[in-house]
Amino acid sequence: MFLEKLVNQNARKGWIEVICGSMFSGKTEELIRRLKRAKFAQLKVEIFKPSIDIRYDEEKVVSHDKNSISSTPVPASSNILLMANGIDVVGIDEAQFFDDGIIDVCNQLANQGVRVIVAGLDMDFKGVPFGPMPALLATAEYITKVHAICVDCGDLAHHSYRFIESNDLVLVGEQESYKPLCRKCFTQNQMDRDPITSPSLTNETDPS
């Protein structure tokens, strides 16, 4: 479990925390938990999310378990800096959907003494590092990787497998479009769907 760092308010320092993992792993749940603790401590908190994410609510950040916290939807990362003046803690949900400017935004806020808590998918539906997340993970002081449960075998899952036909990188969806899978089951599902281009098959030695 992540334990908040005790801060000497006379010498306030900022930092970046990243919560990452697959879909249905509890990223947003953990983000909400940390932000509510900060609010309980009477810190000034502001939460942002990309405006394209309206799955549960147009304004609130909502976890899969229906826990929620008020937030401000923004179309671009640059909007966050304009709205974060005088804030102690900034929360950012679904960071993978933001432009690459989110990296500089988070670092600017942390340099100004703000605690920045970011949640997002570390890999896309193809199992490739997602958008600005790799750079955020590299620059963060604290990283928490959470896991879902593989719906095929019950092992720990860290892949978000998209089982509907779409090659769009950004496709906001839920259980009607995605399922969490472990490495083995993700690879097997990819092979079953497209055995010709699957890396696991094309890298095999030709038996002939």
N, C-alpha and C positions, 0 to 999 in steps of 0.2 A: 504494500500500500504506500502511496506517495504521502509523505509528511511535509506540510508546509514549513518553509524555512522561517525562523524567527528573525524579524527585521528590526534593526535599530533605526527608528524613525528620524533620529538626528543625523544619520548618515545613510539615507535611503538609497538602496541600489536596486536596479531592475534586472530582470532575467527572463528567459523564455522557457516555457515548459511545453512539450509536445506529447499529446496522447494519440497514438496511432494504432492501426489494426484493420481487420476486415470489417465488412458490414456485419451487423448483429453481434458485435463483440463488446459493446458497452462503452464506446468512446464518448458519446454524447452524455451518457449517464454519469460518467466520471467527470466530465467537464462541468456539468450542472452541479454535482456534489461539491467540487472545489469552489465554484462561484458562489454557491449558497453559503458556504462556510465563511467566505470573505465578506459577504453581505452581513452575516450574523456578527462579524467582528467590526461592523460599522465602517468598513472601507468603502470607498467610492468605486463602484463596479459598473462597467459597461460591456455589453455583449453584442457581437456582430455576427451576421451570417450572410452568405451570398443571396441575392434577391431571387435567384432562380430556384432556390429550395423552398417550395411551398407544399411539401408532401403532407405535413400535419397541420401547419398553421402558417399564415403569411408573415407573421411578425415574431411569434415565439419560437425559441429553440425547444424542440420536443424530442425526447428519446423514444426508442421503440417501446419502452415500458410506460409511456405516456407521462413521465415526469417532464416538467416544462419550466422555463424561465423566460422572462421578457427579453426581447432582443431588438436590434435595429437592422433590418435588411439593407444591404448596400450593393450597388451594381459593380463597384470596383474597389480595389484595395485602397486607393488614394482617399476615398471618402472616410476611412477609419481615422486617419490622422486629423481630419478636420473636426471630428466629433469626440476626440479622446482627451481634450484639454482638461487638466485638473483631476484626472482619473487615476486611482491607485492600481486597479486591476482591470485588464482588458481580456475578455474571452472571445475567441474566434472559432466558430464551428464550421465544419465542411471546408476546411482550408484548401483542399485539393481543387476546388472549383474556382478559386480566385486566380487572378493573373499573377505573373511572376513578381510584380511589385509588392506583393504581400510579404516577401522576404525582407525587403528594405524597410517596410512599414513596421514589422515586428522588431527589427533591430533598432530602429529609431526610437520606438517606444521604450524598449528595454534600456537604451542608453540614457533616456530621460528619467529613469528611475521607476518605470512601470513594470509590474509583474504581468507578463503576457502568457496566457494559457491558450494553446492552439490544439484543436482536435481535427483529425482528418484521416482519410484512407491513405495508407502508404503505398498501395498498389492498385492499379486499375483492373478492369475485368479480364485483361490478358495476362495479368501477373507482372506488369511492368511498373516501375516506380512512377508515381502519379504526380504530374504537374510540379508545383513548387515544394512538395513535401520533402524530397531528398535534401534540398538546401536548408529547409527549416530544421530537419533532424540534425544536420551537420552543425548548425550554429546554436542549437538549443543547449542550455545548461542541464536540463532534466528531460529524460525521455521515458515514457511509460508505454509499453506495447501490450495491448490487451488482445485476448483471443475469443473467438466464438467457438461453438461446437459444430464439428462437421456433421451435416445432416445425413451423409451417406454411411459413415462408419462410427461416429461418436467420438472420434479423436479430437484434439485441439485443432481449430481451423484458423488459417490466416489468409486465405484466398476468398475473394468475392466472385463467384462464378455466375456469369450472365447466361441464362438458359433460353432467352428469347433471341430471335434473329435481328441483330442490329450491330453495326460496326461503329456507331457513334461513340466517341470517347466519353462524352458527357451524356449520360442517360439517367436522369433522376428516377429512382424507382425503389420498390420494396420487395416483399416476398413474392410478388407476381412476376418479378424479373430476375431476382438474384437469390443465390443460396450460398452459405458459407461452407467451404470445403477445406480439408487438409491438403497438404502437398500431393500425396499419392492419389487421392480421389479427384483432385483438380486436374492432374495430368491425365488420369484415366478418362475423365469426362471430355477433355480436349481431344484425346485420341479417338474416342467414340464418335465425336461430332465431325472431326476432319482428320481422318487417318493419313491422308496424303501429305498435308503440310505440318502435321504434328512434329515438333522437334524431337520428341522421344522416339519416333519411328524413323525419321529421315536421318538421324545420326547413327542408326544401327548399321553394323557391318553387313554387307550384302552376302547372304549365305552361299550364293553361287560363286 
